[in-house]
Amino acid sequence: MSKDTVTAVREGGLRYTSKVGGSPFLGSGHTRSCFKCGKHRPPSSLQSLRVLGRNEVVCKPNCKTAE
Ligand SMILES: [Zn+2]
């Protein structure tokens, strides 16, 4: 899952200086933070967990393996 890593695009030779919106966590652009440890990880390293009726995401297989 390493496509769409960079947001900066060239279109027809135009060069964009990439100012991408707000988040410092660019990664794949789809990182979410673990509900338990707060680390931002790509979806492939997260699993959903139902917490109090909501779906939260946590590290997969668990936070200890998270680097
Ligand atoms: Zn975690």
N, CA, C, O and the ligand as a Tripos MOL2 file, in Angstrom:
@<TRIPOS>MOLECULE
protein
  269   267    68     0     0
PROTEIN
NO_CHARGES

@<TRIPOS>ATOM
      1 N           0.8360   -1.1970    0.0000 N.3       1 MET1
      2 CA          0.0000    0.0000    0.0000 C.3       1 MET1
      3 C           0.8660    1.2400    0.0000 C.2       1 MET1
      4 O           0.7790    2.0610    0.9130 O.2       1 MET1
      5 N           1.6940    1.3840   -1.0060 N.am      2 SER2
      6 CA          2.5180    2.5810   -0.9490 C.3       2 SER2
      7 C           2.2720    3.5040   -2.1200 C.2       2 SER2
      8 O           3.1460    4.2830   -2.5000 O.2       2 SER2
      9 N           1.0970    3.4200   -2.6890 N.am      3 LYS3
     10 CA          0.8370    4.4370   -3.6860 C.3       3 LYS3
     11 C           0.2220    5.6550   -3.0270 C.2       3 LYS3
     12 O          -0.1770    5.6250   -1.8630 O.2       3 LYS3
     13 N           0.1590    6.7030   -3.7820 N.am      4 ASP4
     14 CA         -0.3700    7.9530   -3.2360 C.3       4 ASP4
     15 C           0.4250    8.4570   -2.0500 C.2       4 ASP4
     16 O          -0.1190    9.0870   -1.1440 O.2       4 ASP4
     17 N           1.7050    8.1760   -2.0640 N.am      5 THR5
     18 CA          2.4740    8.6330   -0.9200 C.3       5 THR5
     19 C           2.7130   10.1260   -0.9630 C.2       5 THR5
     20 O           2.7050   10.7920    0.0720 O.2       5 THR5
     21 N           2.9210   10.6410   -2.1300 N.am      6 VAL6
     22 CA          3.2410   12.0490   -2.2060 C.3       6 VAL6
     23 C           2.0850   12.8130   -2.8160 C.2       6 VAL6
     24 O           1.4630   12.3890   -3.7900 O.2       6 VAL6
     25 N           1.8310   13.9150   -2.2270 N.am      7 THR7
     26 CA          0.6850   14.6680   -2.6810 C.3       7 THR7
     27 C           1.0300   15.6580   -3.7780 C.2       7 THR7
     28 O           0.1910   16.0180   -4.6030 O.2       7 THR7
     29 N           2.2740   16.0860   -3.7690 N.am      8 ALA8
     30 CA          2.6720   17.0640   -4.7700 C.3       8 ALA8
     31 C           2.5260   16.4770   -6.1660 C.2       8 ALA8
     32 O           2.9160   15.3380   -6.4210 O.2       8 ALA8
     33 N           1.9830   17.2410   -7.0260 N.am      9 VAL9
     34 CA          1.7180   16.7270   -8.3530 C.3       9 VAL9
     35 C           2.2570   17.6840   -9.3950 C.2       9 VAL9
     36 O           2.2650   18.9010   -9.2090 O.2       9 VAL9
     37 N           2.6950   17.1200  -10.4660 N.am     10 ARG10
     38 CA          3.0040   17.9580  -11.6070 C.3      10 ARG10
     39 C           1.9280   17.7630  -12.6440 C.2      10 ARG10
     40 O           1.5830   16.6370  -13.0020 O.2      10 ARG10
     41 N           1.4260   18.8230  -13.1030 N.am     11 GLU11
     42 CA          0.4300   18.7150  -14.1400 C.3      11 GLU11
     43 C           0.8760   19.5520  -15.3130 C.2      11 GLU11
     44 O           1.0790   20.7610  -15.2000 O.2      11 GLU11
     45 N           1.0220   18.8960  -16.4250 N.am     12 GLY12
     46 CA          1.4070   19.6070  -17.6330 C.3      12 GLY12
     47 C           2.6270   20.4840  -17.4360 C.2      12 GLY12
     48 O           2.6980   21.5900  -17.9710 O.2      12 GLY12
     49 N           3.5730   19.9960  -16.6790 N.am     13 GLY13
     50 CA          4.8150   20.7250  -16.5060 C.3      13 GLY13
     51 C           4.7860   21.7870  -15.4260 C.2      13 GLY13
     52 O           5.8140   22.3730  -15.0860 O.2      13 GLY13
     53 N           3.6310   22.0230  -14.9030 N.am     14 LEU14
     54 CA          3.5760   22.9770  -13.8080 C.3      14 LEU14
     55 C           4.0820   22.3330  -12.5440 C.2      14 LEU14
     56 O           3.7620   21.1840  -12.2410 O.2      14 LEU14
     57 N           4.8590   23.0690  -11.8260 N.am     15 ARG15
     58 CA          5.3520   22.4740  -10.6040 C.3      15 ARG15
     59 C           4.6570   23.0850   -9.4010 C.2      15 ARG15
     60 O           4.5960   24.3040   -9.2410 O.2      15 ARG15
     61 N           4.1620   22.2480   -8.6020 N.am     16 TYR16
     62 CA          3.4780   22.7270   -7.4080 C.3      16 TYR16
     63 C           4.4380   22.6160   -6.2490 C.2      16 TYR16
     64 O           5.0680   21.5800   -6.0400 O.2      16 TYR16
     65 N           4.5390   23.6500   -5.5290 N.am     17 THR17
     66 CA          5.2150   23.4640   -4.2590 C.3      17 THR17
     67 C           4.1670   22.8860   -3.3300 C.2      17 THR17
     68 O           3.0910   23.4520   -3.1400 O.2      17 THR17
     69 N           4.5000   21.7800   -2.7760 N.am     18 SER18
     70 CA          3.4450   21.0740   -2.0790 C.3      18 SER18
     71 C           3.1780   21.6200   -0.6910 C.2      18 SER18
     72 O           3.8970   21.3500    0.2710 O.2      18 SER18
     73 N           2.1480   22.3730   -0.6340 N.am     19 LYS19
     74 CA          1.6190   22.7670    0.6610 C.3      19 LYS19
     75 C           0.3970   21.9160    0.8500 C.2      19 LYS19
     76 O          -0.6680   22.2130    0.3090 O.2      19 LYS19
     77 N           0.5380   20.8960    1.5900 N.am     20 VAL20
     78 CA         -0.6010   20.0320    1.7520 C.3      20 VAL20
     79 C          -1.2740   20.3490    3.0680 C.2      20 VAL20
     80 O          -0.6340   20.6470    4.0760 O.2      20 VAL20
     81 N          -2.5460   20.2740    3.0180 N.am     21 GLY21
     82 CA         -3.3430   20.7250    4.1590 C.3      21 GLY21
     83 C          -2.9370   20.1710    5.5010 C.2      21 GLY21
     84 O          -2.7080   18.9720    5.6570 O.2      21 GLY21
     85 N          -2.8560   21.0030    6.4040 N.am     22 GLY22
     86 CA         -2.6390   20.8330    7.8250 C.3      22 GLY22
     87 C          -1.8620   19.6950    8.4430 C.2      22 GLY22
     88 O          -0.9410   19.9420    9.2220 O.2      22 GLY22
     89 N          -2.1910   18.4770    8.1320 N.am     23 SER23
     90 CA         -1.6620   17.3890    8.9390 C.3      23 SER23
     91 C          -0.1760   17.1370    8.7480 C.2      23 SER23
     92 O           0.3150   17.0930    7.6210 O.2      23 SER23
     93 N           0.5310   16.9740    9.8460 N.am     24 PRO24
     94 CA          1.9360   16.6070    9.7660 C.3      24 PRO24
     95 C           2.1110   15.1230    9.4750 C.2      24 PRO24
     96 O           3.2210   14.6690    9.1960 O.2      24 PRO24
     97 N           1.0450   14.3840    9.5360 N.am     25 PHE25
     98 CA          1.1360   12.9570    9.3150 C.3      25 PHE25
     99 C           0.7730   12.6560    7.8830 C.2      25 PHE25
    100 O          -0.3820   12.3530    7.5870 O.2      25 PHE25
    101 N           1.7170   12.7330    7.0090 N.am     26 LEU26
    102 CA          1.3730   12.5890    5.6110 C.3      26 LEU26
    103 C           1.3360   11.1520    5.1680 C.2      26 LEU26
    104 O           0.4000   10.7480    4.4780 O.2      26 LEU26
    105 N           2.3110   10.3760    5.5360 N.am     27 GLY27
    106 CA          2.2940    8.9660    5.2030 C.3      27 GLY27
    107 C           1.5630    8.6590    3.9270 C.2      27 GLY27
    108 O           1.8990    9.1990    2.8740 O.2      27 GLY27
    109 N           0.5820    7.8150    3.9980 N.am     28 SER28
    110 CA         -0.1870    7.4700    2.8260 C.3      28 SER28
    111 C          -1.2890    8.4750    2.5940 C.2      28 SER28
    112 O          -1.9770    8.4300    1.5740 O.2      28 SER28
    113 N          -1.4550    9.3650    3.5190 N.am     29 GLY29
    114 CA         -2.5620   10.2900    3.4210 C.3      29 GLY29
    115 C          -3.8030    9.7490    4.0940 C.2      29 GLY29
    116 O          -4.8220   10.4310    4.2010 O.2      29 GLY29
    117 N          -3.7000    8.5140    4.5430 N.am     30 HIS30
    118 CA         -4.8760    7.9050    5.1630 C.3      30 HIS30
    119 C          -4.5660    7.3610    6.5380 C.2      30 HIS30
    120 O          -5.2750    6.4880    7.0390 O.2      30 HIS30
    121 N          -3.5300    7.8620    7.1410 N.am     31 THR31
    122 CA         -3.2080    7.3200    8.4460 C.3      31 THR31
    123 C          -4.2590    7.7340    9.4610 C.2      31 THR31
    124 O          -4.8540    8.8090    9.3840 O.2      31 THR31
    125 N          -4.4570    6.8630   10.3840 N.am     32 ARG32
    126 CA         -5.3480    7.1900   11.4820 C.3      32 ARG32
    127 C          -4.5960    6.9010   12.7560 C.2      32 ARG32
    128 O          -3.6470    6.1170   12.7760 O.2      32 ARG32
    129 N          -5.0280    7.5370   13.8110 N.am     33 SER33
    130 CA         -4.3020    7.3220   15.0450 C.3      33 SER33
    131 C          -4.9470    6.2100   15.8570 C.2      33 SER33
    132 O          -6.1680    6.0670   15.9220 O.2      33 SER33
    133 N          -4.0860    5.4460   16.4600 N.am     34 CYS34
    134 CA         -4.5430    4.3440   17.2840 C.3      34 CYS34
    135 C          -5.3220    4.8660   18.4800 C.2      34 CYS34
    136 O          -4.9320    5.8350   19.1320 O.2      34 CYS34
    137 N          -6.4050    4.2120   18.7400 N.am     35 PHE35
    138 CA         -7.2500    4.6430   19.8460 C.3      35 PHE35
    139 C          -6.5340    4.4860   21.1780 C.2      35 PHE35
    140 O          -6.7450    5.2690   22.1040 O.2      35 PHE35
    141 N          -5.6930    3.4790   21.2650 N.am     36 LYS36
    142 CA         -5.0350    3.2130   22.5420 C.3      36 LYS36
    143 C          -3.7500    3.9980   22.7300 C.2      36 LYS36
    144 O          -3.5690    4.6700   23.7450 O.2      36 LYS36
    145 N          -2.8630    3.9150   21.7580 N.am     37 CYS37
    146 CA         -1.5610    4.5340   21.9820 C.3      37 CYS37
    147 C          -1.3980    5.8570   21.2370 C.2      37 CYS37
    148 O          -0.4600    6.6100   21.4970 O.2      37 CYS37
    149 N          -2.3010    6.1310   20.3260 N.am     38 GLY38
    150 CA         -2.2580    7.4280   19.6650 C.3      38 GLY38
    151 C          -1.3040    7.5140   18.4990 C.2      38 GLY38
    152 O          -1.1830    8.5690   17.8760 O.2      38 GLY38
    153 N          -0.6210    6.4220   18.1900 N.am     39 LYS39
    154 CA          0.2900    6.4540   17.0530 C.3      39 LYS39
    155 C          -0.4870    6.4710   15.7470 C.2      39 LYS39
    156 O          -1.5440    5.8570   15.6070 O.2      39 LYS39
    157 N           0.0770    7.1870   14.8170 N.am     40 HIS40
    158 CA         -0.5610    7.2170   13.5090 C.3      40 HIS40
    159 C          -0.0070    6.1070   12.6490 C.2      40 HIS40
    160 O           1.2050    5.9690   12.4800 O.2      40 HIS40
    161 N          -0.9110    5.3240   12.1130 N.am     41 ARG41
    162 CA         -0.4900    4.1830   11.3300 C.3      41 ARG41
    163 C          -1.3750    4.0490   10.1120 C.2      41 ARG41
    164 O          -2.5190    4.5030   10.1080 O.2      41 ARG41
    165 N          -0.8410    3.4220    9.0790 N.am     42 PRO42
    166 CA         -1.6530    3.2050    7.8760 C.3      42 PRO42
    167 C          -2.7180    2.1580    8.1500 C.2      42 PRO42
    168 O          -2.5690    1.3370    9.0550 O.2      42 PRO42
    169 N          -3.7780    2.1850    7.3810 N.am     43 PRO43
    170 CA         -4.8890    1.2670    7.6010 C.3      43 PRO43
    171 C          -4.4600   -0.1890    7.6160 C.2      43 PRO43
    172 O          -5.0680   -1.0080    8.3060 O.2      43 PRO43
    173 N          -3.4220   -0.5210    6.8630 N.am     44 SER44
    174 CA         -2.9880   -1.9140    6.8330 C.3      44 SER44
    175 C          -2.4140   -2.3570    8.1660 C.2      44 SER44
    176 O          -2.2840   -3.5530    8.4240 O.2      44 SER44
    177 N          -2.0770   -1.4130    8.9990 N.am     45 SER45
    178 CA         -1.5380   -1.7670   10.3060 C.3      45 SER45
    179 C          -2.5030   -1.4520   11.4290 C.2      45 SER45
    180 O          -2.1260   -1.3410   12.5960 O.2      45 SER45
    181 N          -3.7330   -1.3160   11.0500 N.am     46 LEU46
    182 CA         -4.7310   -1.0200   12.0690 C.3      46 LEU46
    183 C          -5.8690   -2.0180   11.9850 C.2      46 LEU46
    184 O          -6.1480   -2.5890   10.9310 O.2      46 LEU46
    185 N          -6.4940   -2.2060   13.0790 N.am     47 GLN47
    186 CA         -7.7000   -3.0150   13.0630 C.3      47 GLN47
    187 C          -8.7770   -2.2390   13.8040 C.2      47 GLN47
    188 O          -8.4840   -1.4160   14.6720 O.2      47 GLN47
    189 N          -9.9820   -2.5040   13.4620 N.am     48 SER48
    190 CA        -11.0220   -1.7650   14.1490 C.3      48 SER48
    191 C         -11.4750   -2.5000   15.3860 C.2      48 SER48
    192 O         -11.4340   -3.7280   15.4620 O.2      48 SER48
    193 N         -11.8910   -1.7480   16.3120 N.am     49 LEU49
    194 CA        -12.2570   -2.2860   17.6050 C.3      49 LEU49
    195 C         -13.4970   -1.5430   18.0470 C.2      49 LEU49
    196 O         -13.5800   -0.3180   17.9570 O.2      49 LEU49
    197 N         -14.4410   -2.2960   18.5160 N.am     50 ARG50
    198 CA        -15.6440   -1.6100   18.9540 C.3      50 ARG50
    199 C         -15.4930   -1.1710   20.3980 C.2      50 ARG50
    200 O         -15.2690   -1.9800   21.2990 O.2      50 ARG50
    201 N         -15.6200    0.1000   20.5860 N.am     51 VAL51
    202 CA        -15.4730    0.6520   21.9210 C.3      51 VAL51
    203 C         -16.7010    1.4750   22.2390 C.2      51 VAL51
    204 O         -16.9840    2.4770   21.5840 O.2      51 VAL51
    205 N         -17.4070    1.0500   23.2280 N.am     52 LEU52
    206 CA        -18.5930    1.7870   23.6460 C.3      52 LEU52
    207 C         -19.5150    2.0960   22.4720 C.2      52 LEU52
    208 O         -20.0400    3.2010   22.3310 O.2      52 LEU52
    209 N         -19.6880    1.0860   21.6450 N.am     53 GLY53
    210 CA        -20.6140    1.2560   20.5350 C.3      53 GLY53
    211 C         -20.0520    2.0130   19.3460 C.2      53 GLY53
    212 O         -20.7330    2.1870   18.3350 O.2      53 GLY53
    213 N         -18.8180    2.4590   19.4650 N.am     54 ARG54
    214 CA        -18.2020    3.1310   18.3270 C.3      54 ARG54
    215 C         -17.1050    2.2620   17.7700 C.2      54 ARG54
    216 O         -16.5530    1.4130   18.4700 O.2      54 ARG54
    217 N         -16.7960    2.4690   16.5370 N.am     55 ASN55
    218 CA        -15.6620    1.7600   15.9700 C.3      55 ASN55
    219 C         -14.4310    2.6350   16.0580 C.2      55 ASN55
    220 O         -14.3690    3.7240   15.4870 O.2      55 ASN55
    221 N         -13.4710    2.1370   16.7780 N.am     56 GLU56
    222 CA        -12.2090    2.8450   16.8760 C.3      56 GLU56
    223 C         -11.1580    1.9760   16.2260 C.2      56 GLU56
    224 O         -11.3720    0.7800   16.0240 O.2      56 GLU56
    225 N         -10.0280    2.5630   15.8980 N.am     57 VAL57
    226 CA         -8.9720    1.7420   15.3330 C.3      57 VAL57
    227 C          -7.8000    1.6500   16.2930 C.2      57 VAL57
    228 O          -7.4330    2.6150   16.9630 O.2      57 VAL57
    229 N          -7.2360    0.4750   16.3350 N.am     58 VAL58
    230 CA         -6.0650    0.2500   17.1760 C.3      58 VAL58
    231 C          -5.0080   -0.4700   16.3470 C.2      58 VAL58
    232 O          -5.2900   -1.0010   15.2740 O.2      58 VAL58
    233 N          -3.8040   -0.4730   16.8630 N.am     59 CYS59
    234 CA         -2.7080   -1.0990   16.1530 C.3      59 CYS59
    235 C          -2.9580   -2.5840   15.9460 C.2      59 CYS59
    236 O          -3.5730   -3.2490   16.7800 O.2      59 CYS59
    237 N          -2.4750   -3.0870   14.8290 N.am     60 LYS60
    238 CA         -2.5850   -4.5090   14.5380 C.3      60 LYS60
    239 C          -1.1920   -5.0910   14.4560 C.2      60 LYS60
    240 O          -0.3420   -4.4970   13.7930 O.2      60 LYS60
    241 N          -0.9080   -6.2000   15.0780 N.am     61 PRO61
    242 CA         -1.8110   -6.9480   15.9530 C.3      61 PRO61
    243 C          -1.9820   -6.3080   17.3240 C.2      61 PRO61
    244 O          -2.9890   -6.5410   17.9930 O.2      61 PRO61
    245 N          -1.0500   -5.5340   17.7340 N.am     62 ASN62
    246 CA         -1.2580   -4.8040   18.9880 C.3      62 ASN62
    247 C          -0.2590   -3.6630   19.0940 C.2      62 ASN62
    248 O           0.6760   -3.5600   18.3000 O.2      62 ASN62
    249 N          -0.4700   -2.8230   20.0740 N.am     63 CYS63
    250 CA          0.3510   -1.6190   20.1790 C.3      63 CYS63
    251 C           1.8240   -1.9200   20.3940 C.2      63 CYS63
    252 O           2.6820   -1.1270   20.0070 O.2      63 CYS63
    253 N           2.1190   -3.0310   20.9930 N.am     64 LYS64
    254 CA          3.5150   -3.3420   21.2830 C.3      64 LYS64
    255 C           4.3420   -3.5100   20.0260 C.2      64 LYS64
    256 O           5.5470   -3.2590   20.0250 O.2      64 LYS64
    257 N           3.7010   -3.9270   18.9760 N.am     65 THR65
    258 CA          4.4480   -4.1300   17.7490 C.3      65 THR65
    259 C           4.6000   -2.8340   16.9680 C.2      65 THR65
    260 O           5.2930   -2.7820   15.9520 O.2      65 THR65
    261 N           3.9660   -1.8280   17.4400 N.am     66 ALA66
    262 CA          4.0080   -0.5680   16.7060 C.3      66 ALA66
    263 C           5.3620    0.0940   16.8930 C.2      66 ALA66
    264 O           5.8750    0.2120   18.0060 O.2      66 ALA66
    265 N           5.9140    0.5140   15.7920 N.am     67 GLU67
    266 CA          7.1740    1.2390   15.9040 C.3      67 GLU67
    267 C           6.9100    2.7110   15.8610 C.2      67 GLU67
    268 O           7.8440    3.5090   15.9400 O.2      67 GLU67
    269 ZN         -1.6630    1.4650   19.3520 Zn       68 ZN68
@<TRIPOS>BOND
     1     1     2 1
     2     2     3 1
     3     3     4 2
     4     3     5 am
     5     5     6 1
     6     6     7 1
     7     7     8 2
     8     7     9 am
     9     9    10 1
    10    10    11 1
    11    11    12 2
    12    11    13 am
    13    13    14 1
    14    14    15 1
    15    15    16 2
    16    15    17 am
    17    17    18 1
    18    18    19 1
    19    19    20 2
    20    19    21 am
    21    21    22 1
    22    22    23 1
    23    23    24 2
    24    23    25 am
    25    25    26 1
    26    26    27 1
    27    27    28 2
    28    27    29 am
    29    29    30 1
    30    30    31 1
    31    31    32 2
    32    31    33 am
    33    33    34 1
    34    34    35 1
    35    35    36 2
    36    35    37 am
    37    37    38 1
    38    38    39 1
    39    39    40 2
    40    39    41 am
    41    41    42 1
    42    42    43 1
    43    43    44 2
    44    43    45 am
    45    45    46 1
    46    46    47 1
    47    47    48 2
    48    47    49 am
    49    49    50 1
    50    50    51 1
    51    51    52 2
    52    51    53 am
    53    53    54 1
    54    54    55 1
    55    55    56 2
    56    55    57 am
    57    57    58 1
    58    58    59 1
    59    59    60 2
    60    59    61 am
    61    61    62 1
    62    62    63 1
    63    63    64 2
    64    63    65 am
    65    65    66 1
    66    66    67 1
    67    67    68 2
    68    67    69 am
    69    69    70 1
    70    70    71 1
    71    71    72 2
    72    71    73 am
    73    73    74 1
    74    74    75 1
    75    75    76 2
    76    75    77 am
    77    77    78 1
    78    78    79 1
    79    79    80 2
    80    79    81 am
    81    81    82 1
    82    82    83 1
    83    83    84 2
    84    83    85 am
    85    85    86 1
    86    86    87 1
    87    87    88 2
    88    87    89 am
    89    89    90 1
    90    90    91 1
    91    91    92 2
    92    91    93 am
    93    93    94 1
    94    94    95 1
    95    95    96 2
    96    95    97 am
    97    97    98 1
    98    98    99 1
    99    99   100 2
   100    99   101 am
   101   101   102 1
   102   102   103 1
   103   103   104 2
   104   103   105 am
   105   105   106 1
   106   106   107 1
   107   107   108 2
   108   107   109 am
   109   109   110 1
   110   110   111 1
   111   111   112 2
   112   111   113 am
   113   113   114 1
   114   114   115 1
   115   115   116 2
   116   115   117 am
   117   117   118 1
   118   118   119 1
   119   119   120 2
   120   119   121 am
   121   121   122 1
   122   122   123 1
   123   123   124 2
   124   123   125 am
   125   125   126 1
   126   126   127 1
   127   127   128 2
   128   127   129 am
   129   129   130 1
   130   130   131 1
   131   131   132 2
   132   131   133 am
   133   133   134 1
   134   134   135 1
   135   135   136 2
   136   135   137 am
   137   137   138 1
   138   138   139 1
   139   139   140 2
   140   139   141 am
   141   141   142 1
   142   142   143 1
   143   143   144 2
   144   143   145 am
   145   145   146 1
   146   146   147 1
   147   147   148 2
   148   147   149 am
   149   149   150 1
   150   150   151 1
   151   151   152 2
   152   151   153 am
   153   153   154 1
   154   154   155 1
   155   155   156 2
   156   155   157 am
   157   157   158 1
   158   158   159 1
   159   159   160 2
   160   159   161 am
   161   161   162 1
   162   162   163 1
   163   163   164 2
   164   163   165 am
   165   165   166 1
   166   166   167 1
   167   167   168 2
   168   167   169 am
   169   169   170 1
   170   170   171 1
   171   171   172 2
   172   171   173 am
   173   173   174 1
   174   174   175 1
   175   175   176 2
   176   175   177 am
   177   177   178 1
   178   178   179 1
   179   179   180 2
   180   179   181 am
   181   181   182 1
   182   182   183 1
   183   183   184 2
   184   183   185 am
   185   185   186 1
   186   186   187 1
   187   187   188 2
   188   187   189 am
   189   189   190 1
   190   190   191 1
   191   191   192 2
   192   191   193 am
   193   193   194 1
   194   194   195 1
   195   195   196 2
   196   195   197 am
   197   197   198 1
   198   198   199 1
   199   199   200 2
   200   199   201 am
   201   201   202 1
   202   202   203 1
   203   203   204 2
   204   203   205 am
   205   205   206 1
   206   206   207 1
   207   207   208 2
   208   207   209 am
   209   209   210 1
   210   210   211 1
   211   211   212 2
   212   211   213 am
   213   213   214 1
   214   214   215 1
   215   215   216 2
   216   215   217 am
   217   217   218 1
   218   218   219 1
   219   219   220 2
   220   219   221 am
   221   221   222 1
   222   222   223 1
   223   223   224 2
   224   223   225 am
   225   225   226 1
   226   226   227 1
   227   227   228 2
   228   227   229 am
   229   229   230 1
   230   230   231 1
   231   231   232 2
   232   231   233 am
   233   233   234 1
   234   234   235 1
   235   235   236 2
   236   235   237 am
   237   237   238 1
   238   238   239 1
   239   239   240 2
   240   239   241 am
   241   241   242 1
   242   242   243 1
   243   243   244 2
   244   243   245 am
   245   245   246 1
   246   246   247 1
   247   247   248 2
   248   247   249 am
   249   249   250 1
   250   250   251 1
   251   251   252 2
   252   251   253 am
   253   253   254 1
   254   254   255 1
   255   255   256 2
   256   255   257 am
   257   257   258 1
   258   258   259 1
   259   259   260 2
   260   259   261 am
   261   261   262 1
   262   262   263 1
   263   263   264 2
   264   263   265 am
   265   265   266 1
   266   266   267 1
   267   267   268 2
@<TRIPOS>SUBSTRUCTURE
     1 MET1         2 RESIDUE 1 A MET
     2 SER2         6 RESIDUE 1 A SER
     3 LYS3        10 RESIDUE 1 A LYS
     4 ASP4        14 RESIDUE 1 A ASP
     5 THR5        18 RESIDUE 1 A THR
     6 VAL6        22 RESIDUE 1 A VAL
     7 THR7        26 RESIDUE 1 A THR
     8 ALA8        30 RESIDUE 1 A ALA
     9 VAL9        34 RESIDUE 1 A VAL
    10 ARG10       38 RESIDUE 1 A ARG
    11 GLU11       42 RESIDUE 1 A GLU
    12 GLY12       46 RESIDUE 1 A GLY
    13 GLY13       50 RESIDUE 1 A GLY
    14 LEU14       54 RESIDUE 1 A LEU
    15 ARG15       58 RESIDUE 1 A ARG
    16 TYR16       62 RESIDUE 1 A TYR
    17 THR17       66 RESIDUE 1 A THR
    18 SER18       70 RESIDUE 1 A SER
    19 LYS19       74 RESIDUE 1 A LYS
    20 VAL20       78 RESIDUE 1 A VAL
    21 GLY21       82 RESIDUE 1 A GLY
    22 GLY22       86 RESIDUE 1 A GLY
    23 SER23       90 RESIDUE 1 A SER
    24 PRO24       94 RESIDUE 1 A PRO
    25 PHE25       98 RESIDUE 1 A PHE
    26 LEU26      102 RESIDUE 1 A LEU
    27 GLY27      106 RESIDUE 1 A GLY
    28 SER28      110 RESIDUE 1 A SER
    29 GLY29      114 RESIDUE 1 A GLY
    30 HIS30      118 RESIDUE 1 A HIS
    31 THR31      122 RESIDUE 1 A THR
    32 ARG32      126 RESIDUE 1 A ARG
    33 SER33      130 RESIDUE 1 A SER
    34 CYS34      134 RESIDUE 1 A CYS
    35 PHE35      138 RESIDUE 1 A PHE
    36 LYS36      142 RESIDUE 1 A LYS
    37 CYS37      146 RESIDUE 1 A CYS
    38 GLY38      150 RESIDUE 1 A GLY
    39 LYS39      154 RESIDUE 1 A LYS
    40 HIS40      158 RESIDUE 1 A HIS
    41 ARG41      162 RESIDUE 1 A ARG
    42 PRO42      166 RESIDUE 1 A PRO
    43 PRO43      170 RESIDUE 1 A PRO
    44 SER44      174 RESIDUE 1 A SER
    45 SER45      178 RESIDUE 1 A SER
    46 LEU46      182 RESIDUE 1 A LEU
    47 GLN47      186 RESIDUE 1 A GLN
    48 SER48      190 RESIDUE 1 A SER
    49 LEU49      194 RESIDUE 1 A LEU
    50 ARG50      198 RESIDUE 1 A ARG
    51 VAL51      202 RESIDUE 1 A VAL
    52 LEU52      206 RESIDUE 1 A LEU
    53 GLY53      210 RESIDUE 1 A GLY
    54 ARG54      214 RESIDUE 1 A ARG
    55 ASN55      218 RESIDUE 1 A ASN
    56 GLU56      222 RESIDUE 1 A GLU
    57 VAL57      226 RESIDUE 1 A VAL
    58 VAL58      230 RESIDUE 1 A VAL
    59 CYS59      234 RESIDUE 1 A CYS
    60 LYS60      238 RESIDUE 1 A LYS
    61 PRO61      242 RESIDUE 1 A PRO
    62 ASN62      246 RESIDUE 1 A ASN
    63 CYS63      250 RESIDUE 1 A CYS
    64 LYS64      254 RESIDUE 1 A LYS
    65 THR65      258 RESIDUE 1 A THR
    66 ALA66      262 RESIDUE 1 A ALA
    67 GLU67      266 RESIDUE 1 A GLU
    68 ZN68       269 GROUP 0 **** ****
